[in-house]
Amino acid sequence: MRMRTMLGIILGCLVLWDGSAARCEVQVGAGRRTITPDPLLPISGGLGPTAPAREKRGELTARAVVFQNGKTTVAVVGLDLLGFPSVLCDRVRARVPRIPAQNILIGSTHAHSAPDCYAFPDGRGGHTGNLAYMDLVCQKTAEALNEAIDQLQPARLKVATDEARGKIAYNYYAPDLYDRRMSVIQAVRPTGETIATLVNYAIHPEVLGTGVGILSPDLVGPLCERIEAQAGGMAIFMNGAQGGMITADNRDLDRPKDSQRGYWHDLRTWDECLRIGHTMADEALRIIREAPVQNDPHVFCGSIDVKFPVDNDVLWNVILGSPLKYPRNPDRTITTRINVVNLGNAQILTIPGEALPNIGFYLKRKMRGEHNLLFGLTNDAFGYILTKVDFHSFPRYAYVSRTSLGEMTGEILIERSLEFIDQCPEPGRLNQPRTSAAENQAVVPPESTARFEAELVFPLHAQHNHAPGIVECPNGDLLVSWYRGSGERSADDVAVFGSRRPAGSKTWSDAVLWADRPGFPDCNTCLMVDARGRLWLFWPTILANSWESCLTNFRVATHYSDAGSPKWEREGLVLLKPKDFHDEALKGLDAWLERSQIPLPEAARAKLDETRRRLGDKLYQRLGWQPRCKPTVLPSGRILLPLYTDTFSMSIMAISDDEGQSWFASQPLIGFGNIQPAVLRRNDGTLVAYMRENGPLDKIRVAESKDDGLTWGPVGVSELPNPGSGVDGVRLANGHWLLIYNDTVQGRNRLAASISHDEGRTWKYTRHLEDQTAGSYHYPAVIQGQDGTIHAVYSYFVTGGKSMKHAAFNETWLTAGD
């Protein structure tokens, strides 16, 4: 783009800006609440009538554990209930704004001796639930989550998997066909005390069932209480693939019911709950006891939405008739969420129902952790999940088939889950083959060693190549975008291109066309991979060969791991209707003119009059906003897409609170000379926007927001020089801030990277990516990869042509200085 706009030069507003994070480590917190109804409510074992409860044994609880490392926070909740559908999960998430909604995993233990939280229609115009109790559960679950956040503290993780020994579980349909593996994740303080112990095992907690009149967490209560008594901290149980029918082994082997078919009478007593729960607890503690400690485990959480057809008339009538108003789609499908979570060397996959054990075995075999966990009945609880070959295949499967969404449920679950796992980063690994110290240093140099490498994304090119974006894919590949053509806004052949550098490679692919509105210029690009693992591309299309005439586009891809262009599945426009800012802008403009007393030439006065006219025009207030820097995602899940307009030389934020489904406008950042913002967030929630100077001040412009980007304080001036060129920044995993910018007042031949240890108040270290006598090295985009490497890409203009240049380095290299 042009170095300065006439409007920016005559309207630069001189407003002064008045304005050592700790080492990044995993933090864990735990919280719990009692959810036992008082007075007691009837208990539910599934579809059909409830049974009265005459007494209780143990307390029903909501247990939450929160894991946080760097920017990623993940919450896991276990509820002592039969099931907890997504419509209630969303009520809980809405009360916990400090964690992105998609990162809150809510599962049920599947206790068959607890009140109904489905509100099944009873066929007589009523339903089987108690809505006031469901509201109480939502409230108490949110309280447990917020307590866990408040209790976050430095932690280490231990993860282990082994077969659980003893008479614990069996397959009621085929006794020996069940998964004996128990996985345990334990969080401990640096001093060794236990914070939380998570047990993952596939079992129906159905010792008591619905027929004995006891309201109870069943075997899960004794399991958690014994772990807490012996290990300390809080225990939480997450069920696995227990469908069809992996149940508690409460068989009285001395009393066969049908010896030929292998059925026994059951022991439905509290003593049997104690025996099985305590056996499980002892096994969990044995399994985790000698597990290695992971001092700084990586934490990742991604999610996708998956649609399932509802072929089952009974379940469809539940969806239609329940007072909970289950979300549904017009094509008789439901949409539910699936998560993939990496905790150290463990990988977790959520299942929104009761998957049969063969599905569980298959998914675990295809997952990529050293320990693979399945959280069943999590995020949703829609019946049994079978493969198509099991569906109605045996008389024994008649019940589980009747209470399944349909024949293809299992097939869809497997296909979409494994596709998503392939797109997600691999968990860390502790059991790597041993190598020499020299080999280790060559592969992953310690952070005490400076690392730097750089290369062109493509050979020098005769056409204009400019304005890159960069992301790291979940599989470790790097993607870079930019625009290419015979010019900029005035050249109608300009289109958006992209290139890939596969993980572990030093070579970039050939340029691939990513977006083109034929006959119109397509310009500035930026990229984002969102919390659900989707790739977003943003860019403006120029309608009338002037920056003021642009519209911002987006494209979204779920499948982008393969060579070539991403498989774009959705696209649209970011259309904004800012609140009328005519009066505020004119007031600021008049105040500046009065202070400056600068005589304006005739051309400038004409330009000023045109600006005043446009400020009152709805079209110009809504048209011309375009992107440059990457979006910022807040802990609440809010997305801020920084935009700017050359019409008024000011910035704005496009805001989405629904994962990009819709966008609305913030208050504009009115400064008449501040464009192309890059947004960073302080620990106290303050947002700081660093902006290119588009006027006469020769300094990077700044503004702050205290309300998650809705409104912004005065646009001020930093001490950092800027020649009218783009800047970008990133908050590193250790809390330090990195800013890349041209640290000159004229020319773009020097490109600096600076580090702040106090969240942008001072910039302690600076080193140059480029320091040349000629050429332009500008418009940086910067991210930090999963392994801590900083990746910057920028436009590279020299006498022989133009390219994008990629630089990869660590903070040690930067702090060493030039």
N, C-alpha and C positions, 0 to 999 in steps of 0.2 A: 504493500500500500504506500501512498505518498508519505513523505517524511513528516509533514505538518499540514494541517488544513488551515486555510485563511481564517476560518471562524475560530479555531483553537488559538491562533496567534493573537487575535484581537480580543479574545474573551478569557484569557488565562486568569483564573481567580486565585489570588494569593491569600489563602486561608491557612494559618499555621496549624500544624497537628500537634496536640499536646500528648500527644500520646507517644538455672541449669537443671533443665528438666532431669529427672532421675533416670537412671538406666531402665530401659524397657524390660519388663519381666511379667510372667503370668501372674494374675491375681485371681483369687477364688473367694466367693462368699456364699453362705448358705442361710436359708430361712425356712421356717415352717409355720403352719397354722393348723388348728384343729377344725375339722369340717363335719364333726358328728352332729346330726340334727337333734335339737332339744325342743319339744319332745321327739321321740323316735318316729321315723317315717317307715312306710312299707319298703321292702327290699325287692330288687329286680334282678332276674337272671337273664333277661333278654326280651324278645317279642313275647307278648302274652301278658296275663294278669300278674300283678305284684303279689307279694305275700306279706302278712303282718309281721312286725318285729316285736317280740315280747321282752327282749333284754339285749344288752350289748356286751361285747367282749373286746377290749381295746378301743382305741380312738381312731376314727377316720382322720386322715391328715392330708394336707397339701404341702409337699416338700419341694423346695426350689434350690438349685445350685447354679451359680453364675460363674462363667469363665471369661476372663478378659486378658488380652495381650495386644498391646499397641492399639490400633484402631478397631479391633474386632472384639465384640462382646456377644457371648452366646449364653442363653439361659435354658436349663432343662428342668421340667416340672413333672413330678409324679403325683397323681391323685388316686386315692383309695376309692375308686369308682369303677363301675362296669365299663363305662365309656364316656368320653367327653367330646361332643361333636364340635366342628370348626366354628359354628355360629356362637358357641359359648367361649371357645378359645379366643375369638376376636374381641369379645367383651373384656376378657382379661387383659389382652395386649393393649387395648385402648387406655387402660389404667396404668400402664407401665411405659411412659414415653421415653425413658432414658435408655431403652434398648430398642433397636429396630424391630418392628413387629415380626418380620420374617425370620428373625434370629431367636424367637421365643418358641421353644419346642415343648408342647404340653401333651403329656401322655397319661393314660390311666393304667392302673395295675390290673384291671379287669376283675376286681372283686365281685363275686356274685352274691354278696351279703351286704350290699350298700343301696342307698336309694337310687331311683332312676333319674338320669340326667339327659334322657332322650325326649321325654314327653311323647311316648308312642300314642297315637290315636287309639281309643278303646272300642271304636265301632259304634258307640252310642252318643257321639257328639262331644265326648270328653277326651281325657288323656290320662296316662299313668303317672305323670310327673307332678312335682310341687314347684311351681315357678319361683316362689319366694326362696325356697331352699337353693335353687340353681343360682339365683342372684347372690345369695350368701356365699356359695362356693366361689363364684367369680370374684367377689370382694376379698375373701380370705386368701385366695390364690394370688391375687395382685399384691396383697399385703406381704405374703411370703416372698414374692419376687423382689419387691422394693426393699425388704429387710436384707435379702441376699446381696443386693447392690450396695446397700449401706455398709455391709460387713466385708466388702472386698478387701483383701489383704494379700501381701506377697505369698506365693505358694510354689511348691514343686509338685510334679505329678508322678504317680506310679501307675503303670498299666500292665495287666497280666491276663492271660486266658489259659484255662485248663478244663479238663473234664471234671465235673462235680461228682463226687463219690457219695454213695449212700442211696437209700430208698427215698428219692425226692420226687421224681416225675416219671411218667410213662405215656405212651400213646394209647388212648382208650380204644381206638379203632384197630391198631396193629401195635401191640405193646412195645416192640423194640425199635420202632421207627420214630425216633425223636433225637433232638440235638442235645447232647450231654454237656456241651461246652458252656462254661460260665465265664464271662468277662467282667473284670473289676477295674474301675478307675478310682484312684484315691488321691485326694489333694491334701498335702501336708504343709505345715509352716516350715520355713527354713530351719527352725529349731527342732523339727520332727513331730510336733503335735498334729493330730489329724483334724482337718477342717471338714471334709466330706468324703464319704465312700459310696460310690455308685455301683450297683450290682445289676448286670444285664443277663437275663436268663429267660428261656421260653417255658412258661408254665401257666396253666389256669389256676389262680388262687381260689379253688373251689372245694376246699375240704368241707366247709360247712354247707355251702350252697344256699338255696332259698327256702328249703323245706323245714329247717329246724327252728326258725323264728329268732335267730340271733343276728343282730346288726354288728358287723365286724369288718376289719381290714383283712380278715382271714390270716393266712400264713405270713403275709407281708408285714403285719404288725410285729410279731415275734422276731422275724428276720431283722428288721431295722433296730428294734430295741436291744437285741443281743449284740449287734455290731457296735452300737453306740455305747453300750456298757463296757465292752471289751477294748474297743479301739478309740473311743472318744469321737467328738465331732457329730455330724449328722449323717444318717444313712438314707439312701434313696434307691428305690427299685424301679427299673424300667423293663417292661416285658419284651419278649422277642417274637419270633414267628411261631406262635403257639396254637395256630388254628388246626382243627380237624383230627384229633382233639388231644393236644398235649396238656395233660392235667396233672394235678397233684397225685402222687402215688399213696393214696390213703386206702388202698385195697387191704381188706382183711384176708390174707392168703390162706387162713385156716377155714374160710367160709366161701367156697366157690359157689357162684350163682349158676354158671353154665360151663362146666369144665371142658366140654368139647370145643366151645367157641372161645374160651379164655376170658370169662367174665367172673368177677368176684363181688361180694358185698363190700360196701364202703364203710369206713369208720368216720362218721361225721361228728367229731367231737373237738372241743377246744384243746384238749390234750394232744390230739393229732396235729392241730395247727401249730402248737408249740414244738412238737417233735420235728416237723418238716421245716418250719421257719428257723429253728435253731441249727438244724443240720445245714441248711443253706448258708446261714451266717458263718458257721465254723468253716465251711468250705471256701467261702469268699475270703475270709481272713487268711486261711492257709494259702490260697492262690496268690494273694497280693503281697504276702509277707516278704518274700525275697525278690520282688520286682525291682529293677534298677530305677533310681530316681532320675527324672528328666528335669533338669534345672531351668531351662528356658524353652519350653515346648512351643512350637508354632500352633496358633489357633486360627482355623478357617471355618467359615460358615457360608454356604450357598443354598439357594432354594430355587425350585421351579414350580409352576402351576401345571397340573395334569388334569385332563378331562377324562371322565369315565362315563360310558353309557349306563343308564339305569334300565336294564331290560326286565328287572324283577318288578312285577306289579305291586307286590306287597310293600317293598321298600319305597317305590315311587309314591304310593299312597301315604306312607309315613312322611316323606318329604313334603307332600302337598298338604297333609292334614295336621302336622305338628304345630302347636302354637309358637314354637321357636322360630318359625319362618325360615327354614333351611334355604340358603342360597341355591338357586338352580338355574339352568340354562334353557332357552326355549326349545332346543333340540333334544330334550329329555336326557340331558347329561348333567353331571355335577362336576365342579372344579375343586380340586383339593391341592394342598401343598406337600411337596416332598423336599426334605432337607438332606444335604450332605455336610457333615461336620468332621473336621480333622482336629484332634487333640493330641499333640505330640505324635507318637507313632501309631495312634488308633484312628480308625475311620468309622464314622457312624452314618447309617442310612435310616431314615424314618419310613415307616409303613403306615398308611392311614386306615388300618383295619387289622384283621386276623389272617395273616398269610399262613398257608399250609407249610409244614416243615420242609418239604422238597423245594419250595420256592426259597425258603430261608437258607438252606444249604447252598443252593445255586448262587444266590446273590452274594453270600459271604465268600464263596470261591472266586467270584469275579471282582470283588472289591480289592482295594490296593493298599490297605494298611497291614502292618504286622499284626495288629489286632483289629478284627472287623466285627462291629456291633450292629445289631438291628434293633431299633426302637419301634416295636409294634404299637398299634392303637395310639399313634402320636400324630397330632395336628388334626385328626379326624378319627372316626370310629364307625365306618360303614361296612359292618358285616364281615363275612369270610371272603378270602381272596384265594381263588383256585386257578390253576392253569386250565386251558380248554380241554386237555385230555383227561383231567380229573373231573370236570364238571359233569354231574349226573352219570358218572361212569360205573359206580357200584351202588347197590342199595344203601350201604353204609354211608355214602356221601349224599344221600337224599336231603338230609337236614341242612348240611353246610351249603349245598347247592341252592336250596330254597331261600337261604338267608344271605346269598351273595348278590352283588349288583348285577352280575351276568357272566356269561361264558368267557368274555374277553378280558375280564378285570385283571387276572394274573398276567396275561400276555402284555397288556399295556403297562402294568407296573414294572415288569422286568425290563421291557424295551426302553422305556423312558428313564428308568433309574440308571441303567447301565450307560446309556448315552450321556446322562448328566455326570456320572462318575468319571467318564473319560475326559470330560471338559474341565473337571475340577483338579486342583493341584494334588499331587501325591502327598500323603502324610510323611512326616519325618521317619527315618529308619535308624534303629539302634544296632541292629544285627548285620551291619555291613561287613564284607570280607576285610580282614586286616591288610593294610598297606603300610609301606614305609613312611617315615615322617616326611621325606622329600616328596613322595607321591601325594600325600595328603595336602601338602602346601601347594602343590601344582594344581590340585583340583579345587580346593576350597581354602584359599589363603586366610590365615587368621586376621582379625580386624586390626591388629597391630601393624600389619603390613599394608602399605599403600598399594592400591590397585587402580590402574587406569588403562583403558584401551579405547580406540576410536576408529571409525571407518565410514566411508560414504555408503549411503543406502543404495545408490545406483551411480554409474559413471556420469561425469559431467555431461549435462544435457543442454542443447541449444535453446530450448523453449524456457519459458518462465515456470519455475517450480518453487512453490512457496507455501508457508503457513502450515506446519505439520502438527499432527497429534500423535500420541503414543499410548499404548496400553500393553500390559503383560497379560496373556491369556491364562486361564486356570491351569493349562498343561505346561506353562513355562515359555511358550512361544511369545515373541514380541511382534506387535503389529504397529506399523506407522502409516499415517494417512497424510496427504497433502493435495494441493491443486496444481494442475499443469495446463498450459496452453500458450498461445502466442502473446498474451498480455494478462491484464487483470480484469477489472470490471468492464472495460470497453471491448474485450475480445470475446466473441460469442462461442469460441471453440473451447473455452476453459472447462475442465471437468475434474472430478475428484478421483485420485488414484490411491492405491495402497500397496504395501509390500510386507512380507513376513520374514522374520529370522527365527527358524525353528530352535527350540530349546537345545542347548549344547553346540549349536552351529555358530560360525562366525560369518556366514554368508547370507545375504538377503536375496529373496526371490526377485524375479523380474516384476516390474510395475504392472498392476492389474487394475482395470477400470472398476471403481466402486460405485460411482454415482455420476449421472450426467442428465441434465435437463436440456435436450438438444435445442440449440439456438439461443441459449442463455448462458452467461458465465456462472460457474459454480465455484465458490471461493473458499475462504478460511475454513479449516477443519479442526475438530477436536473429537476425542474418543473417550469412552468410559466403559468399564465392565461393572455392572451394578451388583447389588447384593444377591440377586438371583442368578448371577452368572451370565447375564445377557450382555452382548456387545451393543453399544450405542455409538452411532456416527451422527454428528451435527455439522451442518454447513449451510451457508446462505446461497440462495439463487438470486442473481441480480436481474431485475425485471426490465430496467430501462437504462442500463449501462451507467448507473450512478449508484454510489453506496447508499444513498438515501432511499433507493427503490428496492431494497432487498427484502426477502422473506427467509426465515430460518427453517430449514428442513431437519428431519431426523429419520434415521433408519435403525431398526433393531434386528439382531440376529441371535438365535439360540445356538445354531450350528455354525461354528467358524474356526474349528480346529484343523480342518483339512486345507490343503493348498488351494490357491485361487481365491476368488472373491467370497466373502461371507455369504451365507444363505439368508438374505434379508427376508424376514417374515412379516414385518410391519413397517410402515412409514407414514409420515404425516408432517404437519407444520406446527411450529410453536407460535401461536397467535396470541398476542398480548393486548389487553385493554387497560393500560395504566390509569390510575385515578388522575383526573385532570391536574396537570402540574403547571399550567400556564401562569397563574398568579405568582406562585412561589418562584418560578424561574425568572420571571420579569423583575420581581423584587430583588433577587440576587444579582441580576444583570445590572439593574440601575444602581445598586449600591456599589458594585465594582467600578462602574464608569465614573461615579462621583468621586470615589477614592483615588482612582488612577489619574484623572485629569490628563489623559493622553489624547493629543489632537489626532483625529482620525481622517485619513484621506477620503476622497469622495467614494472610491470603490468600497472601502471598508464600511462607510456609512450606509451605502446601498445594501451591502451584505447584512449589516446589522438590522436594517429595516425589514429585510426578507426573513431574518431569523425571528423577529418579533411576530411577524405575520404567521409564520409556520407554528410558533408556539401555541397559537390559538386554534390550530387546525387539527381536528381529530385524526385525520389521515396521517399526518406527520408524527403525531404522538404515538400512533400504533404501528406505523410502517418504518422499516429501516433498521430494526434491531437485529444484530448479527453476533455470532459467537467468535471467540478466539481461544480462550483458555478452557481447560477441562472443567466439568462440573465438580462440585463439592457435595458430598453426602454427609449429612449430620447424624449424630447418634440416634435421633428420633426416626431416621429413615427419610427425612425431608431431603429432596434434591434441589440444589441451587445451581442453575445454569447461568453463568455470567454472560451478559450481552452488553452491547454498546451501540450507539448510533453516531454517525458522522453528521447527521442533520443538526444536532445540537452539541456534539462533542461531549457526551455524557454517557453514563452507564446505568444498568438496571439488572435485576436478577429475575429470571424466569424460575418460578418455584413450583415444585410438584410434591404433594403430600400423598399421592397414590401410586407411587412407583412408576411415574411417567405416563400414566393414563391421561392426565390433564395438567395444564399449566396456568398459573396466574402470575401477575406482575407484582414485584415489590415496589416500594417508593423509589423513584429514580435517585441516583447519586448525582446531584446537580452541582457541577463544578466548572462547566464550560472549558474543557480541556483535559478531562479525565476519561480515558477509554480503555477497553480490553482488560477488565479486572481479573486478577487471580486471587482466590479467597482461601485464607487459612483460619483455623479455629484454635483459640486459646483454651487452656484447661478450664477456665471459668465460664466458657461458652461464648465469650466475645469473638465475633468474626471480624477479621481485618482484610480489607480489599486493597491490594496493591495494583496501581493502574499506570498505564503508559501516559506520559505527559504529551499532550497534543496542543500545547500552547507555548508561551515564551519562558516558562519557569525552569526548564532544564533539570527537573527533579521528578523522581517517581512520586505519584500522587497516592494518597491513602485516605481511607474512611473506615469507620467502625460501626458494627451493628450489635446491639444487646438483645435482640429479640429474634434470633435465628434468621436474619436476613430480610425481615419485613420492612423495617425502616433503618435509615442510616444517618449517622451524624455528619457534621460538616466535612466536605472534601478538603483535606489538608495536603501538606507537602512534607515528604520525608527528606532525610539528608543524603539519600542515594541519588547519584546523577542519572540522567536519562536524556538521550538525544531525540526523543520522539520515536521510540521503538518498543516492541512488545516485551513483557516480562512474564515469568511464570514461577511458581513456587510449589513446595510440597512440605508437609509436616512429616518428618522421618519417624520411624518406629520408636526411636529413643526420646522423642519429644522435641528434638531440635528442629529448627525451621531452615529450609534451604530456599534461596531466591537466585534465579538466573536472569541476567539483564545486561544490557550494554552500559558499561560504567564510563561513558563519555558524555560530552555535551554536544559534540558534532561527530557525525560518522558512526558506522556500525562495525568498525574493524576490530573492536575489542569486546569480548564476551566474558563476563565475570560470573562466578558462582560464589555466593556468600552464605555463611552459616551464622545463625543466631541461637544462643543458648538461653535467651530470656524472652522467647516468643515475640520476636520482632522489635523489641525496644532498642537493642543494639545489635550490630553485626560484627562479630568478633574476628572471623577469619574470612579471607577472600583469596581465591585462586582463579586463574583465567583458563577457560577452555580454548579461547583464541586471543592472540595479541599480535596483530599483523600491521604492516604499514599500509596495506590496501585490502580491498575486498569488503564484503558485508556478511556478517555472521550474526543472525538475528532471529527473532520470533521463536524463542525456545519453548519446548514442552518438556516437562520433567515429571518422573514418577520414581517410586522406590519399588524394586521387585521383591518377591517373596523371600529371596535369600539375602536381602539387605542391600543389594547393589543398586546404586542410583543410575537411572537411565535418562539421558537428555538427548533430544533430537532438535535440530534447528536448521533453518534455511542457510545454505552455503553458496554464496555468490562470489565467483572469482573470474578472472579474465577469460579462462577457457570454457566457461559455462556455469550451470547451476545444478545443485543437487540438494539432498538432505544429508546431514551428517549426524551420526549416532555416536555418543560418548558414554562409556560405562565406567563408573569409578566408585570409590567408597569415601566415607568421611575422612578417613585417615589421610588419603591422598590430598583432599581439599585443605585440611587444616595444616598441612606441611607448607602451604604457600608456594608462590612462584619461585 
